[in-house]
Amino acid sequence: MEHPSSGVRRPTKIRFASWILVSLSVIAGCGGPTGDRVPLAGEVTLDGQPLDRGSIEFHPDGEGSITGGVIVDGKFEIPAEQGAKPGKYSVRIFASGDSVEVDPDMGPGPEAENVVSEELIPAKFNTETELTAEVGDQGAESLRFEITSS
């Protein structure tokens, strides 16, 4: 005679075993939890001084995803989870000035949409960048970008 609870335990054990297998495959993944992304970190100076605040972007030369982070007191740190894949990148650095003005060419809308802030970094370091970086298999944690305001 079959015990009434035996029909319940077997599916529970199977579900638990399935959950374990799925969890292990997610953890193992393709290349681990961060995939093949690696950390990035370094320093940015503007006219010889640490850049107070800004942002940095890494654009792959070939296919891939753009990544980036914030710059605070001349330093940036991008963990592997948001990092880059090994390869060559063009680098863009942005920093806004403290002065803001309302753009007269913009129509009505929330105040934030009408605020324009002066870009402190010349185009040759962002929209028309000349900066590059090589990211290795272990990442790049001592990158240094020395830029000028002219």
Chimera marker file (.cmm) of the C-alpha trace (Angstrom):
<marker_set name="trace">
<marker id="1" x="0.000" y="0.000" z="0.000" r="1" g="1" b="0" radius="0.5"/>
<marker id="2" x="1.357" y="3.435" z="-0.973" r="1" g="1" b="0" radius="0.5"/>
<marker id="3" x="1.753" y="6.036" z="1.759" r="1" g="1" b="0" radius="0.5"/>
<marker id="4" x="-0.369" y="9.146" z="1.063" r="1" g="1" b="0" radius="0.5"/>
<marker id="5" x="2.591" y="11.492" z="1.440" r="1" g="1" b="0" radius="0.5"/>
<marker id="6" x="4.924" y="9.539" z="-0.861" r="1" g="1" b="0" radius="0.5"/>
<marker id="7" x="3.353" y="11.161" z="-3.933" r="1" g="1" b="0" radius="0.5"/>
<marker id="8" x="4.088" y="14.630" z="-2.496" r="1" g="1" b="0" radius="0.5"/>
<marker id="9" x="7.697" y="14.093" z="-1.452" r="1" g="1" b="0" radius="0.5"/>
<marker id="10" x="8.995" y="12.772" z="-4.750" r="1" g="1" b="0" radius="0.5"/>
<marker id="11" x="7.928" y="15.838" z="-6.805" r="1" g="1" b="0" radius="0.5"/>
<marker id="12" x="9.288" y="18.134" z="-4.077" r="1" g="1" b="0" radius="0.5"/>
<marker id="13" x="12.660" y="16.360" z="-4.232" r="1" g="1" b="0" radius="0.5"/>
<marker id="14" x="12.652" y="16.590" z="-8.022" r="1" g="1" b="0" radius="0.5"/>
<marker id="15" x="11.788" y="20.312" z="-7.887" r="1" g="1" b="0" radius="0.5"/>
<marker id="16" x="14.530" y="20.916" z="-5.327" r="1" g="1" b="0" radius="0.5"/>
<marker id="17" x="17.079" y="19.014" z="-7.435" r="1" g="1" b="0" radius="0.5"/>
<marker id="18" x="15.968" y="20.952" z="-10.530" r="1" g="1" b="0" radius="0.5"/>
<marker id="19" x="16.295" y="24.239" z="-8.637" r="1" g="1" b="0" radius="0.5"/>
<marker id="20" x="19.842" y="23.287" z="-7.573" r="1" g="1" b="0" radius="0.5"/>
<marker id="21" x="20.819" y="22.415" z="-11.160" r="1" g="1" b="0" radius="0.5"/>
<marker id="22" x="19.359" y="25.648" z="-12.542" r="1" g="1" b="0" radius="0.5"/>
<marker id="23" x="21.072" y="27.684" z="-9.818" r="1" g="1" b="0" radius="0.5"/>
<marker id="24" x="24.436" y="26.068" z="-10.495" r="1" g="1" b="0" radius="0.5"/>
<marker id="25" x="24.138" y="26.653" z="-14.226" r="1" g="1" b="0" radius="0.5"/>
<marker id="26" x="23.291" y="30.321" z="-13.648" r="1" g="1" b="0" radius="0.5"/>
<marker id="27" x="26.263" y="30.710" z="-11.321" r="1" g="1" b="0" radius="0.5"/>
<marker id="28" x="28.602" y="28.914" z="-13.731" r="1" g="1" b="0" radius="0.5"/>
<marker id="29" x="27.149" y="30.704" z="-16.752" r="1" g="1" b="0" radius="0.5"/>
<marker id="30" x="29.204" y="31.450" z="-19.803" r="1" g="1" b="0" radius="0.5"/>
<marker id="31" x="32.403" y="32.744" z="-18.279" r="1" g="1" b="0" radius="0.5"/>
<marker id="32" x="31.051" y="33.231" z="-14.738" r="1" g="1" b="0" radius="0.5"/>
<marker id="33" x="28.744" y="35.818" z="-13.243" r="1" g="1" b="0" radius="0.5"/>
<marker id="34" x="30.456" y="38.730" z="-14.995" r="1" g="1" b="0" radius="0.5"/>
<marker id="35" x="30.786" y="36.975" z="-18.355" r="1" g="1" b="0" radius="0.5"/>
<marker id="36" x="34.040" y="38.051" z="-19.897" r="1" g="1" b="0" radius="0.5"/>
<marker id="37" x="33.823" y="41.637" z="-18.643" r="1" g="1" b="0" radius="0.5"/>
<marker id="38" x="36.740" y="42.976" z="-16.630" r="1" g="1" b="0" radius="0.5"/>
<marker id="39" x="37.126" y="45.890" z="-14.199" r="1" g="1" b="0" radius="0.5"/>
<marker id="40" x="38.388" y="49.331" z="-15.196" r="1" g="1" b="0" radius="0.5"/>
<marker id="41" x="39.845" y="51.991" z="-12.926" r="1" g="1" b="0" radius="0.5"/>
<marker id="42" x="42.168" y="54.936" z="-13.129" r="1" g="1" b="0" radius="0.5"/>
<marker id="43" x="42.717" y="58.649" z="-12.918" r="1" g="1" b="0" radius="0.5"/>
<marker id="44" x="41.767" y="61.698" z="-14.964" r="1" g="1" b="0" radius="0.5"/>
<marker id="45" x="43.512" y="65.048" z="-14.693" r="1" g="1" b="0" radius="0.5"/>
<marker id="46" x="42.458" y="68.327" z="-16.280" r="1" g="1" b="0" radius="0.5"/>
<marker id="47" x="45.289" y="70.839" z="-16.741" r="1" g="1" b="0" radius="0.5"/>
<marker id="48" x="47.435" y="68.849" z="-14.301" r="1" g="1" b="0" radius="0.5"/>
<marker id="49" x="44.820" y="68.708" z="-11.524" r="1" g="1" b="0" radius="0.5"/>
<marker id="50" x="42.462" y="65.815" z="-10.654" r="1" g="1" b="0" radius="0.5"/>
<marker id="51" x="39.156" y="66.293" z="-12.484" r="1" g="1" b="0" radius="0.5"/>
<marker id="52" x="36.701" y="67.286" z="-9.739" r="1" g="1" b="0" radius="0.5"/>
<marker id="53" x="33.706" y="65.476" z="-11.220" r="1" g="1" b="0" radius="0.5"/>
<marker id="54" x="32.648" y="64.126" z="-14.566" r="1" g="1" b="0" radius="0.5"/>
<marker id="55" x="31.955" y="60.957" z="-16.499" r="1" g="1" b="0" radius="0.5"/>
<marker id="56" x="34.003" y="58.575" z="-18.606" r="1" g="1" b="0" radius="0.5"/>
<marker id="57" x="32.819" y="56.304" z="-21.410" r="1" g="1" b="0" radius="0.5"/>
<marker id="58" x="34.581" y="53.412" z="-23.125" r="1" g="1" b="0" radius="0.5"/>
<marker id="59" x="33.400" y="52.797" z="-26.719" r="1" g="1" b="0" radius="0.5"/>
<marker id="60" x="34.630" y="49.541" z="-28.308" r="1" g="1" b="0" radius="0.5"/>
<marker id="61" x="36.465" y="49.884" z="-31.622" r="1" g="1" b="0" radius="0.5"/>
<marker id="62" x="34.537" y="46.894" z="-32.961" r="1" g="1" b="0" radius="0.5"/>
<marker id="63" x="31.309" y="45.287" z="-31.872" r="1" g="1" b="0" radius="0.5"/>
<marker id="64" x="30.366" y="45.396" z="-28.229" r="1" g="1" b="0" radius="0.5"/>
<marker id="65" x="28.748" y="47.457" z="-25.537" r="1" g="1" b="0" radius="0.5"/>
<marker id="66" x="29.655" y="50.908" z="-24.330" r="1" g="1" b="0" radius="0.5"/>
<marker id="67" x="30.482" y="51.099" z="-20.642" r="1" g="1" b="0" radius="0.5"/>
<marker id="68" x="31.358" y="53.942" z="-18.347" r="1" g="1" b="0" radius="0.5"/>
<marker id="69" x="31.279" y="55.451" z="-14.928" r="1" g="1" b="0" radius="0.5"/>
<marker id="70" x="31.621" y="58.594" z="-12.877" r="1" g="1" b="0" radius="0.5"/>
<marker id="71" x="34.782" y="60.476" z="-12.087" r="1" g="1" b="0" radius="0.5"/>
<marker id="72" x="35.086" y="61.862" z="-8.561" r="1" g="1" b="0" radius="0.5"/>
<marker id="73" x="38.196" y="63.676" z="-7.322" r="1" g="1" b="0" radius="0.5"/>
<marker id="74" x="40.065" y="62.525" z="-10.413" r="1" g="1" b="0" radius="0.5"/>
<marker id="75" x="39.347" y="58.826" z="-9.950" r="1" g="1" b="0" radius="0.5"/>
<marker id="76" x="36.974" y="56.356" z="-11.589" r="1" g="1" b="0" radius="0.5"/>
<marker id="77" x="36.258" y="52.726" z="-10.837" r="1" g="1" b="0" radius="0.5"/>
<marker id="78" x="34.058" y="50.432" z="-12.919" r="1" g="1" b="0" radius="0.5"/>
<marker id="79" x="33.526" y="46.934" z="-11.456" r="1" g="1" b="0" radius="0.5"/>
<marker id="80" x="33.663" y="43.859" z="-13.679" r="1" g="1" b="0" radius="0.5"/>
<marker id="81" x="29.850" y="43.544" z="-13.599" r="1" g="1" b="0" radius="0.5"/>
<marker id="82" x="29.612" y="46.810" z="-15.586" r="1" g="1" b="0" radius="0.5"/>
<marker id="83" x="33.135" y="46.672" z="-17.022" r="1" g="1" b="0" radius="0.5"/>
<marker id="84" x="34.459" y="46.156" z="-20.508" r="1" g="1" b="0" radius="0.5"/>
<marker id="85" x="35.386" y="43.144" z="-22.543" r="1" g="1" b="0" radius="0.5"/>
<marker id="86" x="39.080" y="42.893" z="-23.448" r="1" g="1" b="0" radius="0.5"/>
<marker id="87" x="39.953" y="44.916" z="-26.545" r="1" g="1" b="0" radius="0.5"/>
<marker id="88" x="40.603" y="48.420" z="-27.884" r="1" g="1" b="0" radius="0.5"/>
<marker id="89" x="38.394" y="51.335" z="-26.896" r="1" g="1" b="0" radius="0.5"/>
<marker id="90" x="37.996" y="54.990" z="-27.666" r="1" g="1" b="0" radius="0.5"/>
<marker id="91" x="37.543" y="56.961" z="-24.465" r="1" g="1" b="0" radius="0.5"/>
<marker id="92" x="35.257" y="59.945" z="-23.941" r="1" g="1" b="0" radius="0.5"/>
<marker id="93" x="35.438" y="62.226" z="-20.922" r="1" g="1" b="0" radius="0.5"/>
<marker id="94" x="32.764" y="64.773" z="-20.017" r="1" g="1" b="0" radius="0.5"/>
<marker id="95" x="32.474" y="67.376" z="-17.250" r="1" g="1" b="0" radius="0.5"/>
<marker id="96" x="29.898" y="70.115" z="-16.876" r="1" g="1" b="0" radius="0.5"/>
<marker id="97" x="30.581" y="73.517" z="-15.452" r="1" g="1" b="0" radius="0.5"/>
<marker id="98" x="28.743" y="74.999" z="-12.522" r="1" g="1" b="0" radius="0.5"/>
<marker id="99" x="27.175" y="77.768" z="-14.594" r="1" g="1" b="0" radius="0.5"/>
<marker id="100" x="23.821" y="76.946" z="-16.109" r="1" g="1" b="0" radius="0.5"/>
<marker id="101" x="21.504" y="78.911" z="-18.307" r="1" g="1" b="0" radius="0.5"/>
<marker id="102" x="18.109" y="78.434" z="-19.846" r="1" g="1" b="0" radius="0.5"/>
<marker id="103" x="18.312" y="77.529" z="-23.529" r="1" g="1" b="0" radius="0.5"/>
<marker id="104" x="16.131" y="80.120" z="-25.321" r="1" g="1" b="0" radius="0.5"/>
<marker id="105" x="15.665" y="77.789" z="-28.330" r="1" g="1" b="0" radius="0.5"/>
<marker id="106" x="13.880" y="75.147" z="-26.290" r="1" g="1" b="0" radius="0.5"/>
<marker id="107" x="10.127" y="75.224" z="-25.895" r="1" g="1" b="0" radius="0.5"/>
<marker id="108" x="8.229" y="75.129" z="-22.632" r="1" g="1" b="0" radius="0.5"/>
<marker id="109" x="8.655" y="72.110" z="-20.398" r="1" g="1" b="0" radius="0.5"/>
<marker id="110" x="10.064" y="71.007" z="-17.118" r="1" g="1" b="0" radius="0.5"/>
<marker id="111" x="12.890" y="73.260" z="-16.005" r="1" g="1" b="0" radius="0.5"/>
<marker id="112" x="15.426" y="70.407" z="-16.165" r="1" g="1" b="0" radius="0.5"/>
<marker id="113" x="14.858" y="70.070" z="-19.917" r="1" g="1" b="0" radius="0.5"/>
<marker id="114" x="15.643" y="73.749" z="-20.491" r="1" g="1" b="0" radius="0.5"/>
<marker id="115" x="18.851" y="73.882" z="-18.482" r="1" g="1" b="0" radius="0.5"/>
<marker id="116" x="22.086" y="73.930" z="-20.447" r="1" g="1" b="0" radius="0.5"/>
<marker id="117" x="25.415" y="73.483" z="-18.734" r="1" g="1" b="0" radius="0.5"/>
<marker id="118" x="28.735" y="74.412" z="-20.254" r="1" g="1" b="0" radius="0.5"/>
<marker id="119" x="30.957" y="71.441" z="-21.189" r="1" g="1" b="0" radius="0.5"/>
<marker id="120" x="34.386" y="71.950" z="-19.620" r="1" g="1" b="0" radius="0.5"/>
<marker id="121" x="36.179" y="69.308" z="-21.677" r="1" g="1" b="0" radius="0.5"/>
<marker id="122" x="37.100" y="70.058" z="-25.320" r="1" g="1" b="0" radius="0.5"/>
<marker id="123" x="35.541" y="67.907" z="-28.057" r="1" g="1" b="0" radius="0.5"/>
<marker id="124" x="38.904" y="66.240" z="-28.798" r="1" g="1" b="0" radius="0.5"/>
<marker id="125" x="38.474" y="64.386" z="-25.490" r="1" g="1" b="0" radius="0.5"/>
<marker id="126" x="34.780" y="63.452" z="-25.879" r="1" g="1" b="0" radius="0.5"/>
<marker id="127" x="32.571" y="63.816" z="-28.968" r="1" g="1" b="0" radius="0.5"/>
<marker id="128" x="35.624" y="63.915" z="-31.288" r="1" g="1" b="0" radius="0.5"/>
<marker id="129" x="37.878" y="61.936" z="-28.973" r="1" g="1" b="0" radius="0.5"/>
<marker id="130" x="41.547" y="61.263" z="-29.582" r="1" g="1" b="0" radius="0.5"/>
<marker id="131" x="41.800" y="59.153" z="-26.404" r="1" g="1" b="0" radius="0.5"/>
<marker id="132" x="42.186" y="55.375" z="-26.539" r="1" g="1" b="0" radius="0.5"/>
<marker id="133" x="42.642" y="52.513" z="-24.100" r="1" g="1" b="0" radius="0.5"/>
<marker id="134" x="43.665" y="48.888" z="-24.404" r="1" g="1" b="0" radius="0.5"/>
<marker id="135" x="41.810" y="46.566" z="-22.030" r="1" g="1" b="0" radius="0.5"/>
<marker id="136" x="43.535" y="43.259" z="-21.276" r="1" g="1" b="0" radius="0.5"/>
<marker id="137" x="42.168" y="39.914" z="-20.088" r="1" g="1" b="0" radius="0.5"/>
<marker id="138" x="42.568" y="40.940" z="-16.439" r="1" g="1" b="0" radius="0.5"/>
<marker id="139" x="41.145" y="44.417" z="-16.909" r="1" g="1" b="0" radius="0.5"/>
<marker id="140" x="42.785" y="47.812" z="-16.751" r="1" g="1" b="0" radius="0.5"/>
<marker id="141" x="42.979" y="49.242" z="-13.271" r="1" g="1" b="0" radius="0.5"/>
<marker id="142" x="45.708" y="51.858" z="-13.634" r="1" g="1" b="0" radius="0.5"/>
<marker id="143" x="44.499" y="53.871" z="-16.625" r="1" g="1" b="0" radius="0.5"/>
<marker id="144" x="45.589" y="57.499" z="-16.673" r="1" g="1" b="0" radius="0.5"/>
<marker id="145" x="44.163" y="60.249" z="-18.858" r="1" g="1" b="0" radius="0.5"/>
<marker id="146" x="45.851" y="63.653" z="-18.771" r="1" g="1" b="0" radius="0.5"/>
<marker id="147" x="43.649" y="66.137" z="-20.615" r="1" g="1" b="0" radius="0.5"/>
<marker id="148" x="43.715" y="69.897" z="-21.045" r="1" g="1" b="0" radius="0.5"/>
<marker id="149" x="41.044" y="72.560" z="-21.241" r="1" g="1" b="0" radius="0.5"/>
<marker id="150" x="42.447" y="73.854" z="-24.526" r="1" g="1" b="0" radius="0.5"/>
<link id1="1" id2="2" r="1" g="1" b="0" radius="0.2"/>
<link id1="2" id2="3" r="1" g="1" b="0" radius="0.2"/>
<link id1="3" id2="4" r="1" g="1" b="0" radius="0.2"/>
<link id1="4" id2="5" r="1" g="1" b="0" radius="0.2"/>
<link id1="5" id2="6" r="1" g="1" b="0" radius="0.2"/>
<link id1="6" id2="7" r="1" g="1" b="0" radius="0.2"/>
<link id1="7" id2="8" r="1" g="1" b="0" radius="0.2"/>
<link id1="8" id2="9" r="1" g="1" b="0" radius="0.2"/>
<link id1="9" id2="10" r="1" g="1" b="0" radius="0.2"/>
<link id1="10" id2="11" r="1" g="1" b="0" radius="0.2"/>
<link id1="11" id2="12" r="1" g="1" b="0" radius="0.2"/>
<link id1="12" id2="13" r="1" g="1" b="0" radius="0.2"/>
<link id1="13" id2="14" r="1" g="1" b="0" radius="0.2"/>
<link id1="14" id2="15" r="1" g="1" b="0" radius="0.2"/>
<link id1="15" id2="16" r="1" g="1" b="0" radius="0.2"/>
<link id1="16" id2="17" r="1" g="1" b="0" radius="0.2"/>
<link id1="17" id2="18" r="1" g="1" b="0" radius="0.2"/>
<link id1="18" id2="19" r="1" g="1" b="0" radius="0.2"/>
<link id1="19" id2="20" r="1" g="1" b="0" radius="0.2"/>
<link id1="20" id2="21" r="1" g="1" b="0" radius="0.2"/>
<link id1="21" id2="22" r="1" g="1" b="0" radius="0.2"/>
<link id1="22" id2="23" r="1" g="1" b="0" radius="0.2"/>
<link id1="23" id2="24" r="1" g="1" b="0" radius="0.2"/>
<link id1="24" id2="25" r="1" g="1" b="0" radius="0.2"/>
<link id1="25" id2="26" r="1" g="1" b="0" radius="0.2"/>
<link id1="26" id2="27" r="1" g="1" b="0" radius="0.2"/>
<link id1="27" id2="28" r="1" g="1" b="0" radius="0.2"/>
<link id1="28" id2="29" r="1" g="1" b="0" radius="0.2"/>
<link id1="29" id2="30" r="1" g="1" b="0" radius="0.2"/>
<link id1="30" id2="31" r="1" g="1" b="0" radius="0.2"/>
<link id1="31" id2="32" r="1" g="1" b="0" radius="0.2"/>
<link id1="32" id2="33" r="1" g="1" b="0" radius="0.2"/>
<link id1="33" id2="34" r="1" g="1" b="0" radius="0.2"/>
<link id1="34" id2="35" r="1" g="1" b="0" radius="0.2"/>
<link id1="35" id2="36" r="1" g="1" b="0" radius="0.2"/>
<link id1="36" id2="37" r="1" g="1" b="0" radius="0.2"/>
<link id1="37" id2="38" r="1" g="1" b="0" radius="0.2"/>
<link id1="38" id2="39" r="1" g="1" b="0" radius="0.2"/>
<link id1="39" id2="40" r="1" g="1" b="0" radius="0.2"/>
<link id1="40" id2="41" r="1" g="1" b="0" radius="0.2"/>
<link id1="41" id2="42" r="1" g="1" b="0" radius="0.2"/>
<link id1="42" id2="43" r="1" g="1" b="0" radius="0.2"/>
<link id1="43" id2="44" r="1" g="1" b="0" radius="0.2"/>
<link id1="44" id2="45" r="1" g="1" b="0" radius="0.2"/>
<link id1="45" id2="46" r="1" g="1" b="0" radius="0.2"/>
<link id1="46" id2="47" r="1" g="1" b="0" radius="0.2"/>
<link id1="47" id2="48" r="1" g="1" b="0" radius="0.2"/>
<link id1="48" id2="49" r="1" g="1" b="0" radius="0.2"/>
<link id1="49" id2="50" r="1" g="1" b="0" radius="0.2"/>
<link id1="50" id2="51" r="1" g="1" b="0" radius="0.2"/>
<link id1="51" id2="52" r="1" g="1" b="0" radius="0.2"/>
<link id1="52" id2="53" r="1" g="1" b="0" radius="0.2"/>
<link id1="53" id2="54" r="1" g="1" b="0" radius="0.2"/>
<link id1="54" id2="55" r="1" g="1" b="0" radius="0.2"/>
<link id1="55" id2="56" r="1" g="1" b="0" radius="0.2"/>
<link id1="56" id2="57" r="1" g="1" b="0" radius="0.2"/>
<link id1="57" id2="58" r="1" g="1" b="0" radius="0.2"/>
<link id1="58" id2="59" r="1" g="1" b="0" radius="0.2"/>
<link id1="59" id2="60" r="1" g="1" b="0" radius="0.2"/>
<link id1="60" id2="61" r="1" g="1" b="0" radius="0.2"/>
<link id1="61" id2="62" r="1" g="1" b="0" radius="0.2"/>
<link id1="62" id2="63" r="1" g="1" b="0" radius="0.2"/>
<link id1="63" id2="64" r="1" g="1" b="0" radius="0.2"/>
<link id1="64" id2="65" r="1" g="1" b="0" radius="0.2"/>
<link id1="65" id2="66" r="1" g="1" b="0" radius="0.2"/>
<link id1="66" id2="67" r="1" g="1" b="0" radius="0.2"/>
<link id1="67" id2="68" r="1" g="1" b="0" radius="0.2"/>
<link id1="68" id2="69" r="1" g="1" b="0" radius="0.2"/>
<link id1="69" id2="70" r="1" g="1" b="0" radius="0.2"/>
<link id1="70" id2="71" r="1" g="1" b="0" radius="0.2"/>
<link id1="71" id2="72" r="1" g="1" b="0" radius="0.2"/>
<link id1="72" id2="73" r="1" g="1" b="0" radius="0.2"/>
<link id1="73" id2="74" r="1" g="1" b="0" radius="0.2"/>
<link id1="74" id2="75" r="1" g="1" b="0" radius="0.2"/>
<link id1="75" id2="76" r="1" g="1" b="0" radius="0.2"/>
<link id1="76" id2="77" r="1" g="1" b="0" radius="0.2"/>
<link id1="77" id2="78" r="1" g="1" b="0" radius="0.2"/>
<link id1="78" id2="79" r="1" g="1" b="0" radius="0.2"/>
<link id1="79" id2="80" r="1" g="1" b="0" radius="0.2"/>
<link id1="80" id2="81" r="1" g="1" b="0" radius="0.2"/>
<link id1="81" id2="82" r="1" g="1" b="0" radius="0.2"/>
<link id1="82" id2="83" r="1" g="1" b="0" radius="0.2"/>
<link id1="83" id2="84" r="1" g="1" b="0" radius="0.2"/>
<link id1="84" id2="85" r="1" g="1" b="0" radius="0.2"/>
<link id1="85" id2="86" r="1" g="1" b="0" radius="0.2"/>
<link id1="86" id2="87" r="1" g="1" b="0" radius="0.2"/>
<link id1="87" id2="88" r="1" g="1" b="0" radius="0.2"/>
<link id1="88" id2="89" r="1" g="1" b="0" radius="0.2"/>
<link id1="89" id2="90" r="1" g="1" b="0" radius="0.2"/>
<link id1="90" id2="91" r="1" g="1" b="0" radius="0.2"/>
<link id1="91" id2="92" r="1" g="1" b="0" radius="0.2"/>
<link id1="92" id2="93" r="1" g="1" b="0" radius="0.2"/>
<link id1="93" id2="94" r="1" g="1" b="0" radius="0.2"/>
<link id1="94" id2="95" r="1" g="1" b="0" radius="0.2"/>
<link id1="95" id2="96" r="1" g="1" b="0" radius="0.2"/>
<link id1="96" id2="97" r="1" g="1" b="0" radius="0.2"/>
<link id1="97" id2="98" r="1" g="1" b="0" radius="0.2"/>
<link id1="98" id2="99" r="1" g="1" b="0" radius="0.2"/>
<link id1="99" id2="100" r="1" g="1" b="0" radius="0.2"/>
<link id1="100" id2="101" r="1" g="1" b="0" radius="0.2"/>
<link id1="101" id2="102" r="1" g="1" b="0" radius="0.2"/>
<link id1="102" id2="103" r="1" g="1" b="0" radius="0.2"/>
<link id1="103" id2="104" r="1" g="1" b="0" radius="0.2"/>
<link id1="104" id2="105" r="1" g="1" b="0" radius="0.2"/>
<link id1="105" id2="106" r="1" g="1" b="0" radius="0.2"/>
<link id1="106" id2="107" r="1" g="1" b="0" radius="0.2"/>
<link id1="107" id2="108" r="1" g="1" b="0" radius="0.2"/>
<link id1="108" id2="109" r="1" g="1" b="0" radius="0.2"/>
<link id1="109" id2="110" r="1" g="1" b="0" radius="0.2"/>
<link id1="110" id2="111" r="1" g="1" b="0" radius="0.2"/>
<link id1="111" id2="112" r="1" g="1" b="0" radius="0.2"/>
<link id1="112" id2="113" r="1" g="1" b="0" radius="0.2"/>
<link id1="113" id2="114" r="1" g="1" b="0" radius="0.2"/>
<link id1="114" id2="115" r="1" g="1" b="0" radius="0.2"/>
<link id1="115" id2="116" r="1" g="1" b="0" radius="0.2"/>
<link id1="116" id2="117" r="1" g="1" b="0" radius="0.2"/>
<link id1="117" id2="118" r="1" g="1" b="0" radius="0.2"/>
<link id1="118" id2="119" r="1" g="1" b="0" radius="0.2"/>
<link id1="119" id2="120" r="1" g="1" b="0" radius="0.2"/>
<link id1="120" id2="121" r="1" g="1" b="0" radius="0.2"/>
<link id1="121" id2="122" r="1" g="1" b="0" radius="0.2"/>
<link id1="122" id2="123" r="1" g="1" b="0" radius="0.2"/>
<link id1="123" id2="124" r="1" g="1" b="0" radius="0.2"/>
<link id1="124" id2="125" r="1" g="1" b="0" radius="0.2"/>
<link id1="125" id2="126" r="1" g="1" b="0" radius="0.2"/>
<link id1="126" id2="127" r="1" g="1" b="0" radius="0.2"/>
<link id1="127" id2="128" r="1" g="1" b="0" radius="0.2"/>
<link id1="128" id2="129" r="1" g="1" b="0" radius="0.2"/>
<link id1="129" id2="130" r="1" g="1" b="0" radius="0.2"/>
<link id1="130" id2="131" r="1" g="1" b="0" radius="0.2"/>
<link id1="131" id2="132" r="1" g="1" b="0" radius="0.2"/>
<link id1="132" id2="133" r="1" g="1" b="0" radius="0.2"/>
<link id1="133" id2="134" r="1" g="1" b="0" radius="0.2"/>
<link id1="134" id2="135" r="1" g="1" b="0" radius="0.2"/>
<link id1="135" id2="136" r="1" g="1" b="0" radius="0.2"/>
<link id1="136" id2="137" r="1" g="1" b="0" radius="0.2"/>
<link id1="137" id2="138" r="1" g="1" b="0" radius="0.2"/>
<link id1="138" id2="139" r="1" g="1" b="0" radius="0.2"/>
<link id1="139" id2="140" r="1" g="1" b="0" radius="0.2"/>
<link id1="140" id2="141" r="1" g="1" b="0" radius="0.2"/>
<link id1="141" id2="142" r="1" g="1" b="0" radius="0.2"/>
<link id1="142" id2="143" r="1" g="1" b="0" radius="0.2"/>
<link id1="143" id2="144" r="1" g="1" b="0" radius="0.2"/>
<link id1="144" id2="145" r="1" g="1" b="0" radius="0.2"/>
<link id1="145" id2="146" r="1" g="1" b="0" radius="0.2"/>
<link id1="146" id2="147" r="1" g="1" b="0" radius="0.2"/>
<link id1="147" id2="148" r="1" g="1" b="0" radius="0.2"/>
<link id1="148" id2="149" r="1" g="1" b="0" radius="0.2"/>
<link id1="149" id2="150" r="1" g="1" b="0" radius="0.2"/>
</marker_set>
